[in-house]
Amino acid sequence: MWTRDFRLFFVARTVSMAGFAMMPVATALGMRQAGHGATGVGLALAATSAPMVALILFGGVLMDRFTPRRMMIGADVARVATQATTAVLFMTGKPALWQILVLSAVNGVATAMYSPGVAGTIPRITADIQKANASLRVSESIMMLAGPGLAGALVGLAGVGTVFVLDAAGFAVSAVCLLLMRVRVPRVEAARPMLHQLREGWQEFRSRTWMWSVILMWMIFGITLFGPLIPLGSELITGAHGETAYGLVLSAGGAGTIVGGLVAMRVRPARPLAAGATGMLLFALEPLTIALGAPLPVMMAGHLLGGAAWGFWSVMWATSIQTNIPGDALNRVSAYEIGGSVMAMPIGNAVAGPVAGFVGAESVLGFSAAIAVSGCLALLAVPAVRGVRQAAPRPVEADAV
């Protein structure tokens, strides 16, 4: 697995995820210090996510035109510029709201141009795709676990601008690592109409029942499970046990994703989606323990198991896509998969509070737990999902730029 190219890619993803994990904390604290309040924080986060969701399909098409490696390097360079500019703004005064929103939007566009290339790159740099995905999941989970605390400490010691400087440096390291890779890239075809390429990607996506079934369920989960979990969970846990307890619960979930990734390194099910959906049944413990007002240790245990389920599922899903989708369509299909997975979550975020005001936060999260179980059972009832198999490992092609 540990080819030269994969080692470089592993470093690139690890340093990028470290910065990604620190950004929400740095943005929240920085916007408050600049006097923009909670509304400013929400607008800054939305300014990043909205362009990413809107443009990610085009990112998949552009990957096929210019190759994933070039697009990902370009995206990293753009984010070096935006994060360095943001750092200067915070270090030299209080940035205006419009300045942060513009820079956040550029970041969102860059993310849309970067994300679809991850799935298309991994099969070209390593023979053991499942173990590669599991290794990346463990690394990303460690960064997501450590990043928020590190960001908070750095803001207290050296200011918000320092965190953005480190984030810019991380993207610079990522760009250099990608530049040094010698991955063999497919021949770039002559440019065809973008809408034609989007239709081709859509046809590849919809022709696979197992794929659109999962994405459809993930859209339902986004509204009923993933969306309400953070806003309502933070309210209930903080109200019952305090802010420190909420941090402990999130840390338990983060530790669980590391465990799930480690399990995925060792366990190689013949039917990865069936195994992953079975494991995801444990994710219901996260909303369930909160809804029941369980003692803090029980809640942490539930999030540890739920995080492990999520980590294991993530590896099984990524491996299934990367071993069953033709390489020449993988970038575009991945764009549809990513876009469909995240597009419904903001709806869940938005409606969770109003619905909880009518029926109670505990009832909403209890319903979320029921949806988690019934949704996974529904996926297991689909023959196409149960029947997906992981393709055998294949030799990595000789290095070439």
DOTIKE-627254 format. One record per residue (C-alpha): x, y, z. Coordinates in steps of 0.02 Angstrom, whole numbers, plus 50000, padded with zeros to 5 digits. Example, Ala and Ser with C-alpha at 12.3 -4.5 7.8 and 13.67 -1.06 7.14 Angstrom:
BEGIN
506154977550390
506844994750357
END
This chain:
BEGIN
500005000050000
501355012550049
501965017249877
502925033449858
501405042049785
500255035949923
501455042150058
501445059349978
499555059049962
499375053350142
500405068150203
499425080050092
497745074150160
498325073750340
498955091750344
497425097650248
496255089250373
497195096950519
496805114150451
495015109150408
494735103450587
495395119950659
494405131450544
492665130850624
493385135450795
494515149050724
493115156150618
491875156350762
493085164650883
493765176550753
492055182550695
491515185550874
493095195150913
492805205750759
491075210150823
490045200450696
489205189050824
488315172650798
487505178750637
489215182550565
489835165250612
488355156950526
488565167650370
490425163650360
490125144950373
488705145850247
489785155950127
490985141350123
489735127150109
488525134649983
489775136649839
490475119449874
488765111149858
488295121749707
489885118749607
490495101449655
489705093249500
490705104949389
492245100549490
492015082349439
491915087049255
493445098349265
494415084049345
494175074049186
494715088749078
496265094049173
496645078549282
496315077449470
498125081049517
498165097849428
496465103049494
496905098249673
498555107749665
497645123049598
496355121849737
497715120749869
498615135949797
496985145749800
496705141149982
498475146150027
498055163449960
496375164950047
496975158750216
498535169550212
497465184750169
496255180650310
497725179250430
498355196450380
496625203950404
496475197050580
498255201650627
498095219650568
496375223850635
494565218450630
494075212250457
492435218050382
491065205050365
491065206250175
492925202550169
492735186350266
491215181150164
492135183649999
493655173950058
492545160150129
491625158849964
493265156949869
493735143049991
492085134449954
492415135149767
494165128049793
493455113849898
492225109749758
493685108949636
494695097749754
493515085049833
492975074449682
494805070549642
495125060949804
494145045549750
494895045749577
496675047049641
496745032949769
496525018349646
497975025149542
499235026249684
498995010249783
498484992249754
497644989749924
496195002049909
495254996950067
496784998250178
497225014850098
495495021750134
495575015150312
497285023150341
496645039750276
495095038350386
496135035350541
497275049950500
495805061550463
494915056250623
496455059850728
496575077150650
494715080350678
494915074850859
496445085550896
496105100550783
494745109850879
495675109251044
497295114750961
496405129150875
495655135151038
497335134651125
498205143950983
496875157550980
497125160151167
499025160451154
499395168950988
497765175250913
496585170050776
497765175250637
499035162050690
497795148050658
497485154550482
499365155650451
499545137350499
498075132750388
498885141750240
500515132750276
499605116050279
498835119050108
500565124050043
501285107550106
499835098250025
500135106949858
501995102549862
501625084249903
500385083049759
501635091449643
502955078449688
501805063749650
502185053949491
500475045949475
500025039849302
498555050049240
497295045149107
497415053248937
496455069648941
495105069148810
494695083748698
493515095548787
491695090948762
490175101348812
490085102049001
488235097649006
488605082148901
489915076549027
488735080149171
487415069349089
488675055349065
489125056049249
487275056049297
486955040849188
488385031549270
487695036449441
485875032049412
486275015649324
486895008549490
485445004949606
486585002149754
487335019549736
485775030049717
484895019749851
486245024349977
486265042649925
484365043749935
484445036550111
485835048650156
484745063150100
483385056850218
484685054850354
485305072650321
483595079750364
483065067850503
484685061550581
486305070650541
485525087950531
484665088250702
486035078950796
487255093350826
486065107950861
484895098050972
486235086851047
487305101651098
485795109851182
485265094651281
486995088851334
487585106351381
485985109651477
486105093451575
487985091451600
488855107651547
489975112951402
491435102151457
490335086751448
489835090851270
491655091651222
491945074651303
490495067051207
491135073851041
492875067551082
492175050251116
491355050550945
492985055950865
493925042050954
492625029950889
492955034650708
494795030450736
494275013450803
493145010650653
494565014750534
495735002850624
494434988950615
494244992350428
496114989650405
495944971750468
494194966250418
493904963250232
492094958050205
491634950550038
490104961950034
490724978650100
489094988550088
488114975050178
489434974750316
489494993750325
487594995750335
487524982450471
488854991750570
487925008250546
486505001550652
487585006350801
487545024650747
485775025350818
486575025150991
487155043150970
485425051450959
484635038051069
485745040651221
485475059451210
483585057651190
483475046251342
484515058051450
485765044251485
487155046951613
488705055051538
489765039051535
488375029751445
488195044051322
490065043851288
490025024951262
488575026951139
489545040051041
491115029251043
490145014950962
489225026750845
490865034550790
491605017350760
490095012850653
490315028850552
492175026150528
491925008150469
490495012850352
491515027050275
492905015150224
491695002050156
490775015150054
492335023349982
493085006549939
491495000749853
491455016249744
493305015749700
493294997349653
491644996749557
491585012949457
492595014149294
494105025349314
493605036949172
491955040949260
492515040349441
492805059049465
491085063949399
490175050149490
491085054849651
490485072749628
488675066849620
488965055849772
489735069649877
488455082649825
486995071149861
487705066050029
487845083750098
486495093850011
485075089150130
486015091950293
485755110950298
483875107650289
484015096550441
485035109850531
483735123050492
482145113550536
482785104750692
482505119650808
480745124150752
480165105950755
480935103450927
479965118850985
478345109550947
478725091751000
480285093151109
482115090151069
482085073151152
480665067351039
481565073350883
483155063950928
482155048550976
481395049050802
483155051250731
483705035250817
482215025850745
482605032550571
484425027150589
483905009150624
482495008250497
483555016750362
484985004350381
483764989750379
482974996850221
484674997450137
485014979450187
483354974650109
483934980949938
484724966349843
485854977949743
486594984949905
486844967949983
487614961349823
488994974149800
490694965749808
492414973149823
493494970849669
495134961849695
496694972549723
497574976949562
499384981549525
499814999849528
500355006549359
502145012249336
502505029849394
502335043649266
501905061949277
END
